[in-house]
């Protein structure tokens, strides 16, 4: 599933997907004003096809900082 928006949109979309085998990928619609930590890294906004190709072929890797941020968000939101 691909979602377009920001981190809030990504979290809302991910909460709707009940099958953990379906990957959820967010595309930040305003990378000039927001980081979009849960979305694809900014450099993929100009080349979505490259990101999709890397995801499908298993060659897409998150930076460690992104992974840590995502883990922190999951822990934070799971307490609500």
C-alpha positions as CSV (number, residue, x, y, z in Angstrom):
1,X,0.0,0.0,0.0
2,X,1.3,3.4,-0.9
3,X,0.0,6.5,0.9
4,X,0.7,10.1,0.1
5,X,0.8,12.7,2.8
6,X,3.0,13.0,5.9
7,X,3.8,11.0,9.1
8,X,0.2,11.5,10.4
9,X,-1.3,10.1,7.2
10,X,1.2,7.2,7.3
11,X,0.2,6.3,10.8
12,X,-3.5,6.6,10.0
13,X,-3.1,4.4,6.9
14,X,-0.9,1.8,8.7
15,X,-3.5,1.5,11.4
16,X,-6.1,0.5,8.8
17,X,-4.1,-2.3,7.3
18,X,-4.9,-5.5,9.3
19,X,-2.7,-7.8,7.4
20,X,1.0,-7.6,8.5
21,X,2.1,-9.1,5.2
22,X,1.0,-5.9,3.3
23,X,3.9,-3.4,3.4
24,X,2.8,0.2,3.9
25,X,5.0,2.9,2.2
26,X,4.5,6.6,2.7
27,X,5.4,9.4,0.3
28,X,5.9,12.8,1.9
29,X,4.0,15.4,-0.1
30,X,5.8,18.4,1.4
31,X,9.5,17.4,1.8
32,X,10.6,21.0,1.7
33,X,8.8,21.8,5.0
34,X,8.7,18.5,6.8
35,X,11.0,15.5,7.3
36,X,8.4,12.8,7.0
37,X,10.4,10.3,9.1
38,X,8.0,7.5,8.5
39,X,7.8,8.2,4.7
40,X,10.3,7.4,2.1
41,X,13.6,9.4,2.4
42,X,13.4,12.8,0.7
43,X,15.7,11.8,-2.2
44,X,13.1,9.3,-3.4
45,X,10.4,12.0,-3.8
46,X,12.0,12.9,-7.1
47,X,12.3,9.3,-8.2
48,X,9.4,7.2,-6.9
49,X,10.1,4.6,-9.6
50,X,13.5,3.9,-8.2
51,X,12.1,3.5,-4.7
52,X,9.4,1.1,-5.9
53,X,12.0,-0.9,-7.8
54,X,14.3,-1.2,-4.8
55,X,11.4,-2.2,-2.5
56,X,10.2,-4.9,-4.9
57,X,13.7,-6.3,-5.5
58,X,14.6,-6.2,-1.8
59,X,17.4,-3.6,-2.2
60,X,15.7,-0.8,-0.2
61,X,17.3,-0.1,3.1
62,X,16.3,2.4,5.8
63,X,19.0,4.5,7.5
64,X,19.6,3.6,11.1
65,X,18.2,7.0,12.2
66,X,15.0,6.3,10.4
67,X,14.6,2.9,12.0
68,X,15.2,4.2,15.5
69,X,12.6,7.0,14.9
70,X,10.1,4.5,13.6
71,X,10.6,2.2,16.6
72,X,10.2,5.2,19.0
73,X,6.9,6.2,17.3
74,X,5.6,2.7,17.5
75,X,6.4,2.5,21.2
76,X,4.8,5.9,21.8
77,X,1.6,5.2,19.8
78,X,1.2,1.7,21.2
79,X,0.7,3.1,24.7
80,X,-2.5,5.0,23.7
